[in-house]
């Protein structure tokens, strides 16, 4: 009965794959690498409209706790294609990933803009494809903003948290990152800088230009190094 149920489940999964993806899924083999995607807009404390493609940070937090406890998972490949989103949520995810004990390699596809920049540098090593871009700009806020000194101080403190995190988790200097964030004349009607693939590497924000092949090879190398260290001890 169990075998029949298992076969039925596999058939149902195959049919669903054909229906949803238009293709037969390849044979599944257990991997020690787990892929996590951050796409669309990072949703935080405010629920986005239903037509928006979002990544909910409250969904990712328990996942990373589970990954930490799962001995079968040896490393994480984090793929980003996001316009940014909630500042607090994005920074929380970046802090979570940077404190993850297993190897994490990040790969920027398409773009990693705004608050997703800290997430892109939060792993052990980072890649960006040649055509991908990253937008660095000051903190913004929607809604009512009180025109008082305390509002400016709050924005300044939040911005410095981002600057310090990025500088601590990449090779870019804090002053240079701040300079790129506050640059004028590079973005229409706004302050900031757009960096494309190689430019992000030249600025020492991202480690290397590469795609899936390079990211997977690096992650496997980091996993092997971690395993060798444990075995030696």
N, C-alpha and C positions, 0 to 999 in steps of 0.2 A: 504493500500500500504506500509506503514511504517513497519507494522508487517511482511509482506511478505519479504521486503528487509532485515529486521533484521534476519529472519529465513534463508534466502539465504546466508547472510554473515556468520552466524554460521555454516552452512553446508560447505561452502567454507573453513572456518578456520579448521573444523574437517578433511576435505579431505586433506588439506595441511599438517596438523599434521601427518596424516597417511602416507603421501608421504615422508615427511622430517624426521620424527622421528620413523616411523614404529609402532606407537601406537596411540590409541584414547586418546586425551587430556582429563584430568579429568574436571568435572564441575568447572567453574571459580567462585570463591567467592572473593568479594572485600576485600582487606587486607590493613591495615594501615602501613604495613611494605613493603618497597621497597628493592629489592635485586639488588646490583650492582656487576658485576664481572670484575676483572682485570686479564686477562689471556695472555699467550704468551709473547710478548715483548712490552714494553711501547714505543710507537712511539711518537717522538717529532718533531723536526724541519726538520728531514730528513725522507722521505718516504721510508719504508722498502720494500724489494722485495715482489711480490704478493704471493709467496708461504709461507711467514712468517705469523704466527698467531699473530696479534697485537691488542693492545688496544690504541686507539688514544686519547691523553689527551685533544685535542680540542673538542672532542665529550662529554667527561665527565664534562667539566667545565660548559657548559650551562645546563646540566642535573641537577647538584647540585644546580644551581640557581633556576631552576624550582621546585626542591624538597623543597627548602626553602620556596617558595611561595605557595606551594600546602598544604592546611590545612588538606587534607585527609591523607597525608603521615606524620606519627608520628615518624618514625625511619628508619634507613638504615642498612641493613646487607651487609657488604662489604666482598666478597669472593675473595681471591687471590690465583692464581697459575701461577706465572710469573718468568721469568729468569731475570727480570730487564729491562734495556734499557736506554733511554735518561735521563741523570742526571738532567738537568734543568726541564724537563717535569715531571719526577717522584717527584722531590722536590716540584714543583708547585702544583701537585695533593695532596701531603701530607699536605702542608700548607692550601690548600682549605678545605680539609676534617677536619683538626684540628680546623678550625674556623667555622665549620658548627654548627648551634645552636641546632639542633635536635640530639637525641642520635644516635651514630654510633657504631656498634660492628663489629670488623674485625675477619675474620676466614681464617687462612692459611691452604690451602689444597695442598698437593703435595710439593709446595715450594714457598718461597718469597725471592728471591735472590737480591743481589746488591742494586740498588736504590729503589727497592720495600720494603726494610726493613723500611724506614721511613713511607711509606704508611701503612704498617702493624701495626704500633704503633700509627697512627694518630687519631684513634677513641677514644671513651670513655672507651672501654674495648676490650681486644684482646684475641683470642683463637688460638691454633695451634693443629692440629691432631697429634697423637703419631708418625706417620711415616713421617710427613712433615719435611722439612729442610729449613734452612735459611743460606745463604752465606754472610758473612761480609768481605769486602775487600776494599783496597784503591781505590780512583777514578782513572779510566782509561780513555784514550782518543784515538780514532782512527784518522788516517790521519797524516798530517805533524805537528810535534811539534818542535818549535824553541828551541834550546839548550841555553836558556838565563835564567837569574835569574827570570825575570818576569813570565816565564812559570811555574817555581816551585812555585812562590808565588800565582799564580792563582789556581793551583791544591791544594795548602795548604788551601787557603781561601774556596774553594768549599768543601773540605773535612771537614773543621771545621764547616761549615754551616750544614752539614749532622750530624756530631757528636753532635752539640748543639741541633738540632731538636730532634734527637732520645733520648738524655738524658733528654730533657724537657718534652717529651711525653711518657716516660716509666720510670721504676724505676732503670734502669741500670745507673751506674755512667759514666760520660764522659770519665774519664781515663780508665775505664775497657773496654768500647766500643772501644776506640782508640787502646787499647792493643790487643783486639781480631781482629781488622781490620788489624793490622800490624804484626800479628803473622807469623812466618816462620816455614816451615817444616810440616804444616798441609794440605796444598794444593799443589799438584804437579806443579812445575814451576811458582808458584805465592805466594803472601802473602795473609793472611786472615784466617778465621775460618769458618767451617761448623758446625752449631748447629742443632741437631735433637730435635723434639718435647719437651720432658722434659728438655733437656739441655737449650733450649731457655727460658723456664720458670725459671730454676735454676739460670740463669744469669740475671733474672729480666728484660729481654727484652720483653717477652710476659707475660700476666697476668696468663693464665691458659691453661692446656691441655684439649681439648674437641673438639666436633664435632658440627654438625648442631643443634642437640637437645639442647646442652648446650648454644650455641650462641643465639638461638632463645629465650630460657628462660631468659637469661640475658638481651637481648634487650627489651623484653616485660616488665621486671622488671624496667628497666631504663625509659621506656615510661610511665609506671604507676607512677613512682616517679616524673617525670616531670609534668605530668597532675595534681597530687596531690598538687605540689608546686604552680602551676598556680591557682588552685581552692582555695587554702588557701589565696592567695594574692587577 
